[in-house]
Amino acid sequence: MRGPSAAYSARRAPAQRTLAGVSPSVSDVPEAELIAFRRDLHMHPELGREEFRTTRVIAERLRAAGLAPRPLPAGTGLLCDIVPVLPEQAARPFLALRADIDALPVPDAKDVPYRSRNEGRAHACGHDVHTTAVLGAGLVLQKLNAEGRLPRPVRLVFQPSEERLPGGALDVIDAGGLDGVSRILAVHCDPRVEVGRIGWRIGPITSACDRVVVKLDGPGGHTARPHLTTDLIGAAAGLAVALPAALRARVDPRSGLSLVWGRIESGQACNAIPQHAEIEGTVRCLEPEAWHDAPELIHELVEQVAAVHGAKWELEYHRGVPPVSNEATSAMLLREAMTREFGADTVEDTPQSLGGEDFSWYLEKVPGAMVRLGVRPAGTASAPDIHTGAFDVDERAIAVAVRLFTAAALSPA
């Protein structure tokens, strides 16, 4: 755990520090205000499609800046347009900046003043940072627009439910969130990348991700007489071990197909063989062809393993998201914006990961790109990973992301 220490104090921005003075393209939005906003979100994390408070505080801040956010039909998430005052600029297509606003069902294990107040909930993936960065960029761009300096319309997308497959991006698309949009950009926190830097890549940067549930049933019975019933615990354990191994033997390893279990449940007593068992996990894949074939192959393998144990079975295969594949022009737009703001040495190549991201659904419709935002404190060799209760960020990353988004929006491209 990381407590309020010298390292914590070093991450706190001075109250008088603003984003102005470090970049001629950025107006004076106080960095301390954005950090305070992020910490408020961090203290009040909400799960997918439950982000009512989060949506409300984002909307209140946007309205205070003179903007007119509009909520999505389900009541969580919102869109907000910033349209140039000059007609010739207002006629251009929208550049969209996307943030995801939901949290994870993970207990917050940090000892910090902004620790989650919602039991069993935490912004363990950095969505509070993504949200604050897009909000901050919107506030900057609104000020520049008032000065006649916004070259194109910009749409702020605050998306719900990224963590729940197939993702809230589909809600945004269904609500017309991409209407009039020619390009969409995003960042994702990465504790492997040092603060002040981004990781970029043209082409696939994440993998496909699906959800698998295997349900097993049998008559149940006494553990003293397992030969008279079906050992569902053994069947579930056999599937948990055999299925990933069988997949590795049947699929080209270069496809990156991976099945990892996250939940196994069965039984209530040590001397009673249960009547029902479930195992649940995720299938991740780097290559589209192997992803396409995965449901049929897993069905075949579940049938074979379950037959060995004599268990009745049911497979639920839930398609999740395709890989995020960065379009070249969009990726270059972010790279060049980062280079202009911070220098060429602040951009590093990043590998394709097995993580899933519903940002991919937007890229099925319009060009776009996502880069990895460095959040690891400077001078440290490692930091707690995302999706863990100990995850935290160097908050200087917020200003970096605001400047990155702002520079991209002001680009003539």
C-alpha positions in Angstrom: 0.0 0.0 0.0 1.1 3.5 -0.6 0.3 6.0 2.1 0.4 9.8 2.3 4.2 10.2 2.2 6.8 12.3 0.5 6.1 10.5 -2.8 2.4 11.5 -2.5 3.3 15.1 -1.7 5.5 15.2 -4.8 2.5 14.3 -7.0 0.4 17.2 -5.7 0.5 20.2 -8.1 1.1 23.6 -6.5 -2.2 25.5 -6.1 -1.1 28.4 -8.3 0.2 26.2 -11.1 -1.8 26.3 -14.4 -1.5 24.6 -17.7 -0.6 28.0 -19.2 3.1 28.9 -19.2 4.1 25.4 -20.3 2.5 25.6 -23.7 1.4 28.5 -25.9 -1.6 26.4 -27.1 -3.1 25.9 -23.7 -5.2 28.4 -21.8 -5.0 28.9 -18.1 -7.1 26.0 -16.5 -5.6 25.4 -13.0 -3.9 22.0 -12.9 -4.9 21.8 -9.2 -8.5 22.1 -10.1 -8.3 19.1 -12.4 -6.4 17.1 -9.8 -9.1 17.9 -7.3 -11.8 16.8 -9.8 -10.0 13.5 -10.5 -9.7 12.8 -6.8 -13.4 13.5 -6.3 -14.2 10.9 -9.0 -11.7 8.5 -7.4 -13.5 8.8 -4.1 -16.9 8.1 -5.7 -16.4 5.3 -8.2 -19.5 3.8 -9.9 -19.9 0.7 -12.0 -21.1 0.5 -15.6 -24.5 2.0 -16.2 -24.6 3.2 -12.6 -22.5 6.3 -13.2 -25.3 8.8 -12.2 -23.2 10.9 -9.8 -20.2 10.8 -12.2 -22.4 12.0 -15.1 -23.9 14.8 -13.0 -20.6 16.3 -11.8 -19.2 16.2 -15.3 -22.3 18.0 -16.6 -22.2 20.6 -13.9 -18.6 21.5 -14.6 -19.3 21.7 -18.4 -22.3 23.9 -17.9 -20.3 26.2 -15.6 -18.0 26.8 -18.6 -20.9 27.8 -20.8 -21.3 24.4 -22.6 -24.4 22.4 -23.1 -23.8 18.7 -22.3 -26.5 16.2 -23.2 -26.9 12.9 -21.4 -27.3 9.6 -23.2 -30.8 8.1 -23.2 -30.1 5.7 -20.3 -29.1 8.5 -18.0 -25.4 7.8 -17.6 -22.7 9.2 -19.9 -23.0 12.3 -22.0 -21.9 14.1 -25.1 -20.8 17.8 -25.3 -20.1 19.7 -28.5 -17.8 22.7 -28.8 -18.6 24.4 -32.1 -16.3 27.2 -33.4 -17.8 30.7 -33.6 -16.6 31.2 -37.2 -19.0 29.6 -39.7 -16.3 28.3 -42.0 -14.7 26.5 -39.1 -18.0 25.3 -37.7 -18.8 23.6 -41.0 -15.9 21.1 -40.6 -16.5 17.6 -39.2 -16.2 16.9 -35.5 -13.0 15.6 -33.9 -14.2 13.4 -30.9 -12.3 13.0 -27.7 -13.4 10.0 -25.8 -13.3 9.2 -22.0 -14.8 6.2 -20.2 -16.3 7.0 -16.9 -17.1 3.7 -15.1 -15.1 1.9 -12.3 -14.4 -1.7 -11.4 -15.8 -4.0 -8.7 -12.4 -4.0 -7.0 -11.7 -2.9 -3.4 -9.5 0.2 -3.1 -6.3 -1.0 -1.3 -4.5 2.4 -1.2 -4.0 4.5 2.0 -4.5 7.9 0.5 -6.9 10.8 1.3 -8.8 10.2 -1.9 -9.4 6.5 -1.3 -12.7 5.1 -2.6 -15.6 5.7 -0.3 -17.8 3.1 -2.2 -17.1 -0.3 -0.7 -15.8 -2.8 -3.2 -15.5 -0.2 -6.0 -12.4 1.5 -7.3 -11.1 3.4 -10.3 -8.5 0.7 -10.7 -8.1 1.2 -14.5 -7.6 5.0 -14.6 -10.9 6.0 -16.0 -11.0 8.9 -13.6 -7.9 10.2 -15.3 -9.3 9.7 -18.7 -12.5 11.6 -17.8 -10.6 14.4 -16.2 -8.3 14.7 -19.2 -11.1 15.0 -21.7 -13.0 17.4 -19.3 -9.8 19.5 -19.0 -9.2 19.6 -22.7 -12.8 20.6 -23.2 -12.5 23.5 -20.8 -9.3 24.7 -22.5 -10.9 24.4 -26.0 -14.0 26.3 -24.8 -11.8 29.2 -23.7 -9.8 29.1 -27.0 -13.1 29.1 -28.9 -14.3 32.2 -27.1 -11.1 33.8 -28.5 -11.9 32.6 -32.0 -9.0 30.1 -31.9 -10.8 26.8 -32.3 -10.2 25.5 -35.9 -12.8 22.7 -35.9 -15.8 21.4 -33.9 -14.9 19.1 -31.1 -17.2 16.5 -29.4 -16.4 15.4 -25.9 -17.6 11.8 -25.4 -18.0 10.7 -21.8 -18.9 7.0 -22.2 -20.4 4.7 -19.7 -19.8 1.0 -19.0 -16.5 0.3 -20.8 -15.7 -2.5 -18.4 -18.9 -4.5 -19.2 -18.8 -6.4 -22.5 -19.7 -5.6 -25.2 -19.2 -2.0 -23.8 -20.9 1.3 -23.6 -19.3 2.5 -26.8 -22.3 0.8 -28.5 -24.6 3.0 -26.4 -22.8 6.1 -27.6 -23.0 5.0 -31.3 -26.7 4.1 -31.0 -27.3 7.6 -29.5 -25.7 9.3 -32.6 -22.5 10.1 -30.8 -20.5 9.6 -34.0 -22.8 11.6 -36.2 -20.7 14.2 -38.0 -17.5 12.8 -36.5 -14.5 12.3 -38.8 -12.0 11.1 -36.2 -11.9 10.0 -32.6 -9.0 10.0 -30.2 -8.4 8.5 -26.7 -5.8 7.7 -24.1 -5.4 4.8 -21.7 -3.4 4.9 -18.5 -0.4 2.6 -18.5 1.7 2.1 -15.4 4.5 0.6 -17.5 5.1 4.0 -19.1 6.7 6.8 -17.2 4.7 10.0 -16.6 5.4 12.6 -19.3 5.5 10.0 -22.0 3.1 8.1 -24.3 3.2 4.7 -26.0 2.0 4.7 -29.5 1.4 2.2 -32.3 -0.1 2.1 -35.8 -2.4 -0.9 -36.2 -3.7 -3.3 -33.5 -2.8 -2.0 -30.0 -5.2 -4.3 -28.0 -6.8 -7.7 -28.6 -10.2 -9.1 -29.0 -11.9 -10.0 -25.8 -14.9 -12.3 -25.2 -16.5 -13.8 -22.1 -17.1 -17.5 -21.6 -19.3 -19.3 -19.0 -19.4 -23.1 -18.7 -22.3 -24.4 -16.6 -22.1 -28.0 -15.4 -25.0 -30.1 -13.9 -25.4 -33.5 -12.2 -27.5 -35.3 -9.7 -25.4 -34.5 -6.7 -24.8 -36.9 -3.8 -22.6 -37.9 -0.8 -18.8 -37.6 -1.1 -18.6 -41.1 0.4 -20.2 -42.5 -2.8 -18.8 -40.4 -5.7 -19.2 -43.5 -8.0 -22.9 -43.1 -7.8 -23.1 -39.5 -9.0 -21.2 -37.0 -11.0 -18.2 -35.3 -9.5 -18.9 -31.7 -10.6 -16.1 -30.3 -8.6 -13.7 -32.6 -10.5 -15.4 -31.8 -13.8 -15.1 -28.1 -13.2 -11.5 -28.4 -12.1 -10.7 -30.6 -15.1 -12.2 -28.1 -17.5 -10.4 -25.2 -15.8 -7.0 -27.0 -16.4 -7.6 -28.9 -19.6 -9.4 -26.3 -21.7 -6.7 -23.6 -21.9 -4.1 -26.4 -22.5 -6.1 -27.9 -25.3 -6.5 -24.5 -26.9 -2.8 -24.0 -26.8 -2.3 -27.3 -28.6 -4.9 -26.6 -31.3 -4.3 -23.0 -32.2 -1.2 -21.4 -33.9 0.6 -19.7 -31.0 1.2 -16.6 -33.2 -2.5 -15.8 -33.0 -2.2 -15.0 -29.3 -5.4 -16.9 -28.4 -5.6 -17.1 -24.6 -8.3 -18.4 -22.2 -7.9 -17.4 -18.5 -10.5 -18.2 -15.8 -11.6 -15.6 -13.4 -14.4 -17.3 -11.5 -15.2 -20.9 -10.4 -18.1 -21.6 -8.1 -19.7 -24.8 -6.8 -20.9 -26.5 -3.6 -21.9 -25.5 -0.1 -20.6 -28.3 2.1 -17.4 -30.4 2.3 -19.2 -33.7 2.3 -21.8 -33.1 -0.4 -21.2 -33.4 -4.1 -23.0 -30.4 -5.6 -25.6 -30.4 -8.4 -24.3 -27.3 -10.2 -20.9 -25.7 -11.0 -19.8 -22.8 -13.1 -16.5 -21.5 -14.4 -16.2 -18.2 -16.1 -13.3 -16.4 -17.9 -12.2 -14.4 -20.8 -10.9 -15.3 -24.3 -8.4 -12.9 -25.7 -6.9 -13.0 -29.2 -4.5 -10.9 -31.3 -5.5 -12.2 -34.7 -9.1 -11.8 -36.2 -9.1 -15.2 -37.9 -8.4 -17.2 -34.7 -10.9 -15.0 -32.8 -13.6 -15.8 -35.4 -13.0 -19.6 -35.0 -12.7 -19.5 -31.2 -16.4 -20.2 -30.2 -16.7 -23.3 -32.3 -13.4 -24.7 -31.1 -14.2 -24.0 -27.4 -17.6 -25.7 -27.8 -15.9 -28.8 -29.2 -13.4 -28.9 -26.4 -15.9 -28.4 -23.6 -18.0 -31.2 -25.0 -15.0 -33.6 -25.0 -13.8 -32.8 -21.5 -17.3 -32.8 -19.9 -18.0 -36.2 -21.5 -15.0 -37.7 -19.6 -16.7 -36.7 -16.3 -20.2 -37.6 -17.4 -21.4 -34.1 -16.6 -24.3 -32.2 -18.4 -23.0 -29.0 -19.7 -24.0 -25.7 -21.2 -21.6 -23.2 -22.9 -22.4 -19.5 -22.9 -20.0 -17.7 -25.3 -20.5 -13.9 -25.3 -18.8 -12.0 -28.0 -17.1 -9.0 -26.5 -15.0 -6.5 -28.5 -12.7 -6.7 -31.5 -9.1 -5.4 -31.3 -8.5 -1.7 -31.2 -6.6 -1.0 -34.5 -5.1 2.5 -34.7 -5.6 4.2 -38.0 -2.3 5.6 -39.3 -3.2 9.2 -39.8 -4.9 9.4 -36.4 -2.0 7.7 -34.6 0.4 10.1 -36.3 -1.8 13.1 -35.2 -1.3 12.1 -31.6 2.4 11.4 -32.0 3.0 14.8 -33.6 0.9 16.6 -31.0 2.9 15.0 -28.2 6.2 15.8 -30.0 5.2 19.4 -30.4 4.2 19.8 -26.8 6.9 17.7 -25.0 9.6 16.7 -27.5 10.3 13.7 -29.8 11.9 11.7 -26.9 8.6 11.5 -25.0 7.0 9.1 -27.5 7.9 5.4 -27.4 6.7 2.3 -29.3 4.2 0.1 -27.5 3.4 -3.5 -28.2 0.0 -5.0 -28.9 -1.5 -6.2 -25.6 -4.0 -8.9 -24.7 -6.2 -6.3 -23.0 -9.7 -5.6 -24.5 -11.1 -2.1 -25.0 -14.5 -1.2 -26.4 -12.9 1.9 -28.1 -12.6 -0.6 -30.9 -16.3 -0.3 -31.8 -15.8 3.4 -32.6 -13.0 2.5 -35.0 -15.4 0.2 -36.9 -17.2 3.4 -37.8 -14.6 6.2 -38.1 -10.9 6.5 -38.2 -9.2 7.0 -34.8 -6.4 6.0 -32.4 -5.7 5.4 -28.8 -2.3 5.9 -27.1 -1.0 4.7 -23.8 -0.6 7.5 -21.3 2.3 7.2 -19.0 1.3 7.3 -15.3 4.2 5.7 -13.5 5.9 8.1 -11.2 9.2 9.5 -12.6 12.3 7.7 -11.3 10.5 4.5 -10.3 11.1 1.2 -12.0 7.6 -0.2 -11.6 4.2 0.6 -10.3 1.0 -1.4 -9.3 -0.8 -2.7 -12.4 -4.2 -1.7 -13.6 -7.2 -3.7 -12.3 -5.6 -4.0 -8.9 -6.7 -2.2 -5.7 -3.2 -0.7 -5.3 -3.2 1.1 -8.7 -2.6 4.8 -8.6 -1.2 7.4 -10.9 1.3 10.2 -11.0 -1.2 13.0 -11.3 1.1 15.1 -13.5 -0.2 12.7 -16.3 -3.5 14.7 -16.3 -1.9 17.9 -17.6 0.1 15.8 -20.1 -3.1 14.3 -21.5 -4.9 17.7 -21.5 -2.1 19.3 -23.5 -2.0 16.2 -25.9 -5.7 16.4 -26.6 -5.6 20.2 -27.0 -2.7 20.1 -29.4 -4.3 17.4 -31.4 -7.6 19.4 -31.6 -5.7 22.6 -32.7 -3.7 20.7 -35.4 -4.4 21.9 -38.9 -4.7 18.3 -40.1 
